[in-house]
Amino acid sequence: MITTGFDHDITAGSLHALMEHVRGLRGIDFTVYKPGTIRRRLQLRLAATGMPDYASYHKYLIENPGEMDALIDSLTIKVSYFFRNPFVFEALHEFVLPEIMDAFKDDTLRIWCAGCATGEEPYSLAILLKEFIKKEAISPKVFIIGTDIDRQALKDAEKALYSADSLSEVKKGCLDRHFTFKDGLYRLDEEIRSMVTFAYHDVTDLSPPREGIFSDYHLIFCRNVLIYFEQDTCKKVLNSLSGFILQSGCLALGEAEAMPPELMNDFEEALRKTKLFRRVK
């Protein structure tokens, strides 16, 4: 049983009831998140609605169903931009992708971005792949899926409209090739958008996304997602994800995330300080 950390809180009963209400309606179990994170983000909605405590807010949520979207938006973390941590993408382009392409040359290249928020990461990978394929003059089949628990974020990802802040790491040549500027926003071109499928999925379900059809992947990105989970949940999710990666495939984690020691028997870091872990057995 997962220890949520809410057990000793004086408002544990009210908070638990509120979280169960969310889980019942949306299927998301926020009790696997770090309690401090949940409390801080709930406080935003209490302040916005003028509710004094969790019990009052729970009643307000029942009476105002539209508030659920605002609550989910507050509880989920959506901080992303294109080519976040550029060194990781350079390592992918120069070392990891060539190795994966060579090892699985006759296979459909399968990539899963878990916790994709508004799509910057899977689209970054699509751009990287498009340019890699053009450079190498090859034509592999490619499947990229981005998943998240925030349905509104997924809708925004499908629109592929971004502010300049989201594109601060995109080189001008790449920006000119793949984006069109209009009315203060940058729209990603159709060719790149068509390379990515988006779907609702919760990594704590410990299963691959059904929309992906596949249960094994060459590359899984789960960066800056696990830092919001309790330690036991992190281990369960990493054990699950590692089982969906083919031998010689890679798992990418965020800078502040670590692979459990017990999994390092099966993985090695593809390149130091990248948090790209190659499955070796």
N, C-alpha and C positions, 0 to 999 in steps of 0.2 A: 504493500500500500504506500502511495506517495505521501510524504509529510508535507503539508502545504505551508506551515509556518503561521497559519491563521489561528491555530488551536488555542494559543494563550492570549489572543487579542480579546479585549473586553467586548468588542462588537462582533466576535467570531460568528455567532448564530445568524445575525443579520447579513453579514458579508457572505456567509456560506449560502444562505437562501437566495441572495442576489445572484451569485455566481451560478447556482443551480438553475435559476430562471433563464439566464443567458444560455447555459448549456442546453437546456430543454428546447429553446426556440431556435438556436443557431448551431447547435452541435459543437461548440467550441468550449474546451475545458481550460479556463484561465487559471485554475488553481495550480497548474503545473508551472506557471510563471512565478518569478520571485515576488514574494508578498509585498515588499517595499515598492516595487515597480507598479503593481496593481493598485495599491493604496494611493500612491502619488497621482496616478492617472485618473482614478475614480474621483479624486478630490476636484479635478477640473470640471467634471460633469456636475458634481454637487454644487460647486460655485456657480456654474452657468445656469442651473435650474433653480437655484435658491433653496435647495433641500439641506436640512441641518445634519442629517445622518443617513446611514445606509438603508435603514428600514423605510424612512420617508422617501428616499430616492427609488427604492424598489416599488413602492406604491405608485409613485409618479411614472415609473417605467411601464407598469401594467396599464395605467390610465392613458398613457401617451405612447402608443406603439412606435411612432416615428422616431422617438428618442433612442431606440435600440441602435439605429445606424450611427448616431452621434457617439454612443457609448463604445461601440465596436471600433469606431474610428479613433477614439481616445486611447483605447486599451492596446491597439496594435501599433507597432513601431514601423514607421515608413521613412527611413533616412537612407537615401541612395542617390547616386549620380552615375553617369556613364564612366566606364573604365576606372571605377573606384580601386585605389591601390594599383597604379599603373604598372608597377614592377611585376605584379602577378600576371597581368595580361601579356607583358613582354615575355615572361617565362613560358606562358602557354604558347605563344606564337613561335618562339625560337626553339623550345625543347619538348614540351609536353605534346602539343598537337602533332608534330612530325612523328614522334614515337607511337602515338595512338593510331595515326593514319597508317603507319607501316605495319603495326601489329594487327589491325582490323581492316585492311584495305578492301576486302570484299563484303564488308558488313555496313549496314546503315549506321552512321555515327549518331549515337543517342546521348543527349545532354539534358539534365534536369537541374533547374534552378529552384531550390526550395526557399520560400520566404522572399519572393521576387519583388514584393511591393508594387510599385508603379511601372515596372518593366525595364528599368535602366540596365540591370545586369544581364538578363537574357538577350536583350537587344545588343548590348556590347559584345557578347559572345557571337551573336549572329554577324555583326559587322566584322569582327576579327576573323571568323571563318570565311566569310565572303572574300575578304582581301587575301587570306591565306590560300584559298582555292584558286583565285585568279593568278596569284604569284606562282603557284606550283603547277598551274595548267592541268588541274585534275577536276573530276566531276563526281565526287562521292554523294551518296544520298545522306541527307542530314535531317535529324529530328530534334528540335529543341522545345522543351516544355518549361514554362514558368508557373509556379504555384504559390498560393498565399491563402491566408484565412480571411483576408479583407476583400470582400466582393467588390466594393467600390473601387479599391485600388486596382483590382484586375480590370474593371471597366475602363479606368483611366489608362492602364497599360495598353489596352487594345486601341485606344484613340491615338496613342503615340505622339502626343503634343507636349513639348517640354520648354521650360524657361531656360534662359542663359545659364542660370546657376547649376542646372543639372548637367551642363555640357562643358564645364570648366576644364575638364581633363581631355576633351576631344580636340585633336589637332585640326588646324584650319582646313587642310586638304581633305580630311575625313568628313569634316562638317559640310564642306562644299559638295562632296560626292553623295552624301547620304541624307542630307536634311534640306528642307525648304523653309525659309523664314517668312512668316506672314503674321501680321497683327500682333507683333510682340512675342510670338512663340515659334519654336522650331518643330516642324513635322517630319518625322522619319519617313523615308520613302517606302513605297509599297513592297518593293523587292525584299527589303530587310524585314518589314513587318510580317510578310507572308512566311518567313522562316520560323516564326515562333508561335506556339500554341499556348494559351493561358487557361488555367483551370483552378477551381477551388480545391484546396487540400491542406490538411493539418498534419505536420510531420510527427506530432505526438500520437497519431493513429498507428504509427509503426508499419505503414504499408506504402507501396508506391502509388502514384496517382493513377486512377483507373483510366483516365483519358489518355494516358501515355501508352496504353496497351502493353508496353514492355514492362518486365520486372527486373531487367538488368540494364545497366548504363555504363557508358565508357567514361563519362565525366559527370559528377554531381557537385554542384555548388550549394553550400549551406553556410553562407558567410554572415556573421553578425546576427544570427538568429538564436543560437544556443546560449548566448550570454544573458538572455532574459529568462532562462529556465532554471529551475532547481537542479542541483547536481545529479540527483538520481535520474531525472528526466533526460538530462544531457546524455548520460551514459546509455540509456535505453535507445534514444534517437540515433546516436552514433553507431551503436551496435546494429541497429536496423538498417541505416544507410549503407554501412560497410558491406552488408549482405547483398545489396543491390548493385554493387560495382564489380564489373568483370575483372579478371586478372589482367594486370597491366593498365587498367583504368585508374582514374584519379578522383579523389575527394578533396574539395577545396573548402577550407574553414577560414574564419575571420582572424584578424591579427591577435585578438584577445582570447581566442579559443584554442583548446588543445585536444589532441588525440589521446584517449585513455591509454595508459601504459600497456594494458592487456591486448589492445588492438594493434600495437606497434609490432607485434610478432608477424602480422600479415601485411603491414604497410611500411613504407619508407618515405621520407620527405624527398620529393622529386628534385627540389632545389632549395638550398638553405634559405630560411626566412621568407618563404613564399606561402607556407601553410597549404601547399599542394602535396597531398599524400598519395603516392602510387601504390596500388595493391600488388604485392609481389607473390602472394600465394593464397 
